[in-house]
């Protein structure tokens, strides 16, 4: 029996918050007045939760009080198989679903989570992240943190996916650096359920996610502890990370993919340009008899040239060979990701046939590039800035 195909990024990330089902959308509209009242009330209660969590020292009493207050805010934390929790393990590994996963798990057990790709700040501290010095020394700093002789030891909670998914279809590829800190890690699974709306949206900020969490009736975080996993003899960080990823995916009933945060960024870029349909260069370079790949690359580069006539053809071909997609190349050129010197298109514009001129102009205007041209009753005449 062949394994099921790995889901694509469109299945791992939700792009719309509201439900597509008409009945659920009607229920959301009827619930909206109640939701807004809950949102305002919970905002005031949330300030008290923040002050209490800052005032009380880290202890069982603090976690119980804050966990109870969070339940009033609609954030319910549950856990299973607590007997498997090994307090000697210094690194905890979890899948990533929402921007508040570390806060919820911290209500169940003492742990610290570093904030990646962000300097220390008040926002970092207020969100419950551990402040680190510099990103370049992150791994070494975490190794020193785990090797410290503090009592009781505070474990690290790390999310190797580095980006949140919708928690339904699959896991992103686990980065290897969390598995270079210690030879023993304890994985756990996290499942999040919320009525009426999506749990998380790919391009939403943590502030909007917080407001939606306070708006809906409740959000349930289900944590399940797994057995600690030890590095095998001669096993590298990549192999160790892959083995733990497959274990977590199996427990969740999902698929461990090889997608990375870069694939999520490309998926979001395509969502911002819905008019661009994928046209893969690799699919055009099929092994069937036909023109050589160089000829086909030149043909596809000419398509981009028709849309962006002010971009040098050599720049188009170079980026097209790198991205492997006509639409990604157009997007990179429009967003300024590729530097180039614009060409003078006066001669090219005058040499174009009359029948093709309106099409090229329409394409240029639709792409919102700064093409300079004007036309008279018969054909294009002289340059003029639009």
C-alpha positions, 0 to 999 in steps of 0.5 A: 500500500503506497503512502498518501501523497504529502499535502501541499501548502494550500492544505497546510495554511488557511487563507480565510478566517470566515467559514465557507459553509453558509450555515456556519456563516449564518451562525457566526453572524447571529453570534457576532453581537455576543462575541463583541460583548465578550471581546470587550469584557475579556480585554479588561479581564486579560489585563488582570491576567497579565498583571497576576502572571507578572506578580506571582512567582513561577509555581504550581499555584501561579499556573493554577490561578492563571490557567483558571483565569485563562479559561474565563478568557476562553482559552482552555488547556488540557493534557493527556498522558502526564505520566510520560512527562520526564522532568529530567529532559531539558528540551521539549519539542512540539508542533506549532499551531498558534502564536500562543502555543508556548503560553498554553504549554507554560500553563501546564509545565514550567518551560521557556521559549526563545523568540526567533528573528526578533531582538529583545524588547518589552513585547518579547517579554510580555508575550512570555518569550525568553530574551536572547542576546543575538540570533547568531549565538542562539544555539550556543546560548541555548546549550549553555542554558540547558547546561546550567545547574539551576534547580529546579531545571527549566526545560526549553520548549522549541517549535522546529517547524518555525511557522504555524500551520492549521494543525489539520493536514501535516507538519512542516519540515523540522529544522535540525538546530533544536536537535543539536542542543541535547541528545534527548528530547521529549516530543509532545503533540498539540491540537487546537479546536475552535468553533465558527472560525479558523484557528489560525490564518497564514498572514495574520498577526499575533494581535489579530489572532489574540482578538479572535481568540477573545471573540469566539466562545472558546479555544481548546488546546489539547496537549499529549505527552509522548515518550522521550526520544534519544539520539541513536548512535551515529545519528546526525541532527537532520536524521534525528529531526526527521525521526521525531517529526515522523513520530509526532505526525503519526501521533497526530494522524497527519503527514510529515512533509518536507515543506519549509517556512520558505514554501509558506512565504512563496504560498503567501506571495501567490495569494497576494497575486491571485491573477497569476496562474502557475506556469512551471518551467520544469513542466515545460522542459519535458523529456518528450521530443521537442525544442531544447531546454534553452529554446524553451527557456528563451520562449518563456522569457519572451513571455515575461518580456511581453509583460515587462518590456523595460526589463533586460532579457538577460535578467529575465532569463537568469531569474527564470532559470533560478525560480523555475516559474514564469509567474514567480519571475514576474512577481520578483521583478514587480516587487523589486526582488531582482535589481536591474537597469531598465531598458529604453523601450522606445524603439521596441515599442515603435517596432511592434505591430499595430495589432499587438500594441493594445494588448501589450499596453493593457498588460503593462497597465494591469501589472502597474509597472511604470511603462512610459508610452502614449498612443495616437489614433493610428499607433504608438507615437512618442514617449510620455510619462503616464 
